[in-house]
Amino acid sequence: MARVLEFKLPDLGEGLTEAEIVRWLVAVGDVVAIDQPVVEVETAKAMVEVPCPYGGVVTARYGEEGTELPVGAPLLTVAVGGTDADAGGNGAAAASGASAPVPSASVPAASGASDEAAASAVSSEYSGNVLVGYGTAGPAARRRRVRHESPAVARTSEPATATALTGTAGSTASAASAPPAAAPASVAPASATASPASASARVGAGVHEGPVPVISPLVRKLARDRGLDLREVRGSGPEGLILRADVELALTALDRAIAPQAPQAPQAPAVAAAPAGVATAGERIPLRGVRGAVADKLSRSRTEIPDATCWVDADATELMAARSAMNAAGGPKISLLALLARICVHALARFPELNSTVDTAAREIVRLPAVHLGFAAQTPRGLVVPVVKDAGARTAESLRAEFARLTESARQSALTPADLTGGTFTLNNYGVFGVDGSTPIINHPEAAMLGVGRIIPKPWVHQGELAVRQVVQLSLTFDHRVCDGGTAGGFLRYVADCVEQPAVLLRTL
C-alpha cells in the first residue's frame, strides 16, 4: 500500500525565510523521481528549482503560482511505495478533490517492528541529499506515538472532537480511528455577534479546543485577513481537516449574519469622496522578491549609515589608450570594468579603512582582510550586485572573465545566493546609463562605493594647452563612521591618478 509523504519548503539558507512560487514543474498525478525538480521559486536573492527528495506520484500541490510560502510550509505530497494502481488511485483522488490537501504519512505504527520497516522503506525512497543553500533535510527520526483518549472522546462520533490536532503549519498528528467528516463546514450564526469574552463559553458547543486542524498556510492567511477564528470552523476534509472551501463557506455565513445588523453608513458628499479616490488610485506593485530585498537593504542603509559623497573629474584618455594597446596585443579582450576593478583593489590596499564594516552591537569597526568586489548590474528582475570573490588576487583577465560570467548569470536569473553575498566594496559603473554623476546609496553593510560616470570627449587643459580629452567623473560615497574626509579624498585622488596615468599601477605590481 502506498504511503503519502509531505515535502515542505526547505531551508533556503542565507537567512531567507520565504519564497514565491514562480512555476510548477509537475502536476497532480505526475510521477516524479528522487531529487527531480518540482517547483521553481524566487527568493529575495535568486530564482532556483527545488528538488523533491521523494520518488512517487504527486497527490497534492500547495499554493498557486505567485503565492509566497514561508520555509517549512507544505509544497506537495507524494505517494511512495505500493503498486502503480495504488499510486494512481491516490493521484486521481487528489485531482478530483479540488484543493483538498492530503495528510502527511506520519500515522503512528502499531508496533516497534512496523516502525523499523516503515523507516527502512522511507529511506529507500528518500535521496538524503542536502543541496547547499537549497537542500532538503532527511525525515525526522520516527517514534512510536501513544494515543491517549478520555472515555468521552473515545465514545463520541463528533468530527470536531475526533479531529487530528495541528501543532504547526504543515505538521499533523492523525488519529487513525477518526471517522471522516460528512457534514459541510459551518459556523454558528451566534458567533457572528458574540463578543471575544464569550469565546470560552463556545468551547464544547462545536468549537475546537487546542490547536486547529489546518495545514495549509493559505487557509490560515485567508482566515487571519478576514478576522475569522478557525476554532469556530468545522472542517470537511479528512479527519476534520479545515479546507479553503470550509473557510470561504464560514465567511459567507458570517457576512450574511452581520449584514442585517450593520448600520447604514451615511452617504458622503461627492466632493468629499474625491480626495480619497485620488489617494488610492493607480497601479499597485508588491515590493517582494528582488525588488523587495533591494528596497529593504537601501532603506536600512539610509537609516543606519551616515554617508557622505565626494567626487572628482579625471582625464581617462591614457587609460583608454592603454586598454586599446592591451587588446591589440592579442588574447581575451580586457574590459574597462576590469581595469577599473584593478585600480579599486590597489586603492583599497592603500586605504584599508574603506574595505571594512561597522559592528553596531559591539560599536567596533571591522577591517576585512580580503577584497570581495561587488558590481551593480541591471537585469530584467531589477538591480542586483554580484560579488567577485578575492578580487585583490585576480589579474585583469581573471576579473574580466568573472565579470562576464556573473553578468550572464544575472541576465539568466541564475545567480546563487553565494554570488550575491559577501561583498566588501562595490564598484558602480552608472555611466552605461549615459549619466555623468551620481550619489549612490552604500550597499549595506559595506562602508563605501565607487561610482563611475560616462567617459566622453570634453575640453581639458592638457600640458598647459586646451585640448579635447576623454573625461570621466568619479564619485565616492563612504560611511563617515569608518573614516574622515581626508581618507576618502585620498582614496578617490589615488583612483583618479591611476585613471589619468595607468603607469602609477606599476609601482604596486
Secondary structure, 3 states (H helix, E strand, C coil): CCEEEEEECCCCCCCCCEEEEEEECCCCCCEECCCEEEEEEECCCCEEEEEECECEEEEEECCCCCCEEECCCEEEEEEECCCHHHHHHHHHHHHHCCCCCCCCCCCCCCCHHHHHHHHHHHHHCECCCCCCCCCCCCCCCCCCCCCCCCHHHHHCCCCCCCCCEEEECCEEECCCCCCCCCCCCCCCHHHHCCCHHHHHHHCCCCCCCCCCCCCCHHHHHHHHHHCCCHHHCCCCCHHHCCCHHHHHHHHHHHHHHHHHHCCCCCCCCHHHHHHHHHHHCCCCCCCCHHHHHHHHHHHHHHHHCCEEEEEEEEECHHHHHHHHHHHHCCCCCCCHHHHHHHHHHHHHHHCHHHCEEEECCCCEEEECCCCCEEECEEECCEEECCEECCHHHCCHHHHHHHHHHHHHHHHCCCCCHHHHCCCCEEEECHHHHCCCCCCCCCCCCCCEEEEECCCEEEEEEECCEEEEEEEEEEEEEEECCCCCHHHHHHHHHHHHHHHHCHHHHHHHC
